[in-house]
Amino acid sequence: MLPKLTLTGAPATVAPGKVVTFTVTDVGDPVAGATVTFLGKNATTNSSGVATITVPAGTAAGSYPATAAKTGYTSATFTEKVS
């Protein structure tokens, strides 16, 4: 069985044009090199397990899924709210 990634985003609610900071971990340890996908954009986590994605201007308010994936791990999802 593959280890499972955990994905979190901050802030919990973000406005269009603002940045979401995603953190990817495996049992609390940062995972570098994971791909985070949100609103059609991709970012790769750094050595601290952190990736940032800017919410496109004009994005409608609502809840949107983010995913984190890396070879050798079970992917993770997180729901980010856009205001």
DRENDO-1510 file (C-alpha; in Angstrom, 1 decimal, always signed):
<recs>
REC; n; res; u; v; w
REC; 1; MET; +0.0; +0.0; +0.0 .
REC; 2; LEU; +1.3; +3.4; -0.9 .
REC; 3; PRO; +1.8; +6.2; +1.7 .
REC; 4; LYS; -1.0; +8.8; +1.5 .
REC; 5; LEU; -0.3; +12.5; +0.9 .
REC; 6; THR; -2.1; +15.1; +3.0 .
REC; 7; LEU; -3.0; +18.5; +1.3 .
REC; 8; THR; -4.0; +21.6; +3.1 .
REC; 9; GLY; -4.6; +25.2; +1.9 .
REC; 10; ALA; -4.4; +28.6; +3.5 .
REC; 11; PRO; -6.2; +30.8; +3.9 .
REC; 12; ALA; -9.4; +28.7; +4.0 .
REC; 13; THR; -11.2; +31.3; +1.9 .
REC; 14; VAL; -9.4; +33.3; -0.8 .
REC; 15; ALA; -10.5; +36.1; -3.1 .
REC; 16; PRO; -9.8; +36.1; -6.8 .
REC; 17; GLY; -6.4; +37.5; -7.6 .
REC; 18; LYS; -5.0; +36.4; -4.2 .
REC; 19; VAL; -2.5; +33.6; -3.5 .
REC; 20; VAL; -3.3; +30.2; -1.9 .
REC; 21; THR; -0.5; +28.5; +0.0 .
REC; 22; PHE; -0.8; +24.7; -0.3 .
REC; 23; THR; +1.2; +22.4; +2.0 .
REC; 24; VAL; +1.7; +18.7; +1.1 .
REC; 25; THR; +2.8; +16.3; +3.9 .
REC; 26; ASP; +3.2; +12.6; +4.5 .
REC; 27; VAL; +2.4; +11.8; +8.2 .
REC; 28; GLY; +3.4; +15.4; +9.1 .
REC; 29; ASP; +6.6; +15.4; +7.1 .
REC; 30; PRO; +6.9; +17.8; +4.1 .
REC; 31; VAL; +6.8; +16.3; +0.6 .
REC; 32; ALA; +9.0; +18.0; -1.9 .
REC; 33; GLY; +8.4; +17.6; -5.7 .
REC; 34; ALA; +4.6; +17.0; -5.4 .
REC; 35; THR; +2.4; +18.5; -8.0 .
REC; 36; VAL; -0.5; +20.6; -6.7 .
REC; 37; THR; -3.3; +21.3; -9.2 .
REC; 38; PHE; -6.0; +24.0; -8.5 .
REC; 39; LEU; -8.3; +25.8; -10.9 .
REC; 40; GLY; -6.4; +24.4; -13.9 .
REC; 41; LYS; -3.0; +25.6; -12.6 .
REC; 42; ASN; -0.1; +23.4; -11.5 .
REC; 43; ALA; +2.6; +24.1; -9.0 .
REC; 44; THR; +5.4; +22.0; -7.5 .
REC; 45; THR; +6.1; +21.8; -3.8 .
REC; 46; ASN; +9.5; +23.1; -2.5 .
REC; 47; SER; +11.6; +21.4; +0.1 .
REC; 48; SER; +9.2; +22.5; +2.8 .
REC; 49; GLY; +6.3; +20.9; +1.0 .
REC; 50; VAL; +4.8; +24.3; +0.0 .
REC; 51; ALA; +3.4; +25.4; -3.3 .
REC; 52; THR; +1.5; +28.6; -4.1 .
REC; 53; ILE; -1.1; +29.2; -6.8 .
REC; 54; THR; -2.8; +32.5; -7.5 .
REC; 55; VAL; -6.6; +32.4; -8.0 .
REC; 56; PRO; -7.4; +33.8; -11.4 .
REC; 57; ALA; -9.2; +37.1; -11.5 .
REC; 58; GLY; -12.9; +36.6; -12.4 .
REC; 59; THR; -13.1; +33.2; -10.7 .
REC; 60; ALA; -16.7; +32.7; -9.5 .
REC; 61; ALA; -17.3; +32.3; -5.8 .
REC; 62; GLY; -17.6; +28.7; -4.7 .
REC; 63; SER; -15.7; +25.7; -3.4 .
REC; 64; TYR; -13.1; +24.2; -5.7 .
REC; 65; PRO; -11.0; +21.0; -5.4 .
REC; 66; ALA; -7.3; +21.0; -5.2 .
REC; 67; THR; -5.2; +17.9; -5.7 .
REC; 68; ALA; -1.7; +16.8; -4.8 .
REC; 69; ALA; +0.1; +14.0; -6.5 .
REC; 70; LYS; +3.5; +12.4; -6.5 .
REC; 71; THR; +4.8; +9.1; -7.8 .
REC; 72; GLY; +4.9; +6.6; -5.0 .
REC; 73; TYR; +2.1; +8.1; -3.0 .
REC; 74; THR; -1.7; +8.0; -2.9 .
REC; 75; SER; -2.9; +11.4; -4.1 .
REC; 76; ALA; -4.8; +13.8; -1.8 .
REC; 77; THR; -7.6; +16.4; -2.3 .
REC; 78; PHE; -8.5; +19.5; -0.5 .
REC; 79; THR; -11.5; +21.9; -1.0 .
REC; 80; GLU; -10.6; +25.5; -1.2 .
REC; 81; LYS; -13.2; +28.3; -1.0 .
REC; 82; VAL; -13.1; +31.3; -3.3 .
REC; 83; SER; -15.1; +34.4; -2.2 .
</recs>
